[in-house]
Amino acid sequence: MNSFQFSFQIPSQEPKIEIGKSILFLGSCFSDEIGNQAKLHGLKAYSNPFGTLFHPFAIGQGIIDSIEENTVCEIIQQDDVFFHWGSSGKLFGYSKEELESKIINQRKNLKELLQNTSHLFVTFGTAKGYLLKRSNQTVANCHKQHPSLFEIQNSTSAEIIQFWKPILEKLVALNPIIQIVFTVSPVRHLKDGIIENNRSKSQLLLAIETLAKLQNCNYFPSYEIVIDELRDYRFFKNDFAHPNELAVEHVWQRFASTYLTESTHIACNKIKAIKSALNHLPLYEKSRKIIENQSIILQRKIQLDNEIKGINW
């Protein structure tokens, strides 16, 4: 054991992820971070078609609406911009019709992804939800609307389990080989208070303890990796809430060791190196040496494409 850092064993998971297989990340912003790492390493990864979602009910409702091909969208208007209660501000429109079309298309896309993905990673962020009084539903985002429209509710583990069990049944019925991996975001919701944040995370962890035992489900300890392995604020951004680039890289390496085959992990590192080199903007781009180096990198890319099918460049 490293005398300066605590570490713990994460059981290897089956089936493994291979290049060319579709994987999907939904939920808190930490799912975006790992999803981006997966894309950077050449995997066919997709993340958060409805934007970043934090509460288990909001995440789950997006899945339900997509599987059931729901065409009803609760739209609100803020000045001349339209938003959807079930999405983050990432999805917006300049007319109700424009936004409804976007939402319905995203639902169709998500259903298709769920039908074909090998792994779905669901990251819960908080058990604190904002219930829209007029519809009695937990919103994905308050979109800066007046607080009087909402009732704050702290969901219990039992409520989360009850909500998610039928969703898992729908997912397995839609795609019998799908692997559903739950995680808890290590991002601290400090505005709620440190004690309240810890209580919220505990409800999520307790809920996932039960959900991860169900068919096609398991758990990846991203929360424990950051909070316990990386137990130092040097692994957080200046807000002391969000893991920084170093922490994300560490979690990615633990993720890759858990879910990627050894050959896929090696290939992913080669892909990242090539992508990083191709994206680098040289100071003297017309230099003969730079041109020669770019040619060598492109040849490596072509060679890897011939060796491995399905790379997401």
C-alpha angles and dihedrals in degrees: 000000000000105000090215099047136042115227134180137197120259113199114239112251131221138244096041128219116249132189111274095031116115117241128182133206122198133175138024123031089264088070087058090053095053091038089056090050090052090052091046089055093052101260122142094247132161128188139193107338088185093046128253112336124187112181121073092230093054092047092047095046090057089055093047093049090050098047092045091044091233112190096189113105125183103220129186130190125225110184103308096336126089125214137185123232090219096054140054122251087272088087113058141137141200090230135031091242093051093052094044089054091051093049094048091048091050090050090052090048092048093050090052091049091049090051093054108029120108095204132026115194114199118191119195114204108181142356090216109103137181112226115206102225098211095054100024090228130128108246125222092220134005091218090214092293122155113287091231089074091066142059116209114229129181105212119219125225089249091056092048092049092049091050096046103043095076090044090057090049090052091049094051091045089052095044115013094190097049116125112212114203120189123205135173118227114243089209108118118227092215095167087069091054129265094261092047090048092053092048090050093051090048091058090051092049092048092050093049091049087068099035093051090061093060127096115301092358136119142150135252113200101223089141093055093044092059100034098041109020095038095039096162133090090230085080092060133075121249092277089064087226108079123062111242130230093276092054093047090051090051092050090047091055090050089047092050092049090052103043109020126079113242092250091049091050091052092047092048091055090051091049092050091050092052093045091049091050093048092048093050112108108217120213093227101037095169093051113123091231092051091049090050091049091049090051091052091049092050090050089053088051092051091047092051091047089055092049098044127037123211101030113164103221 
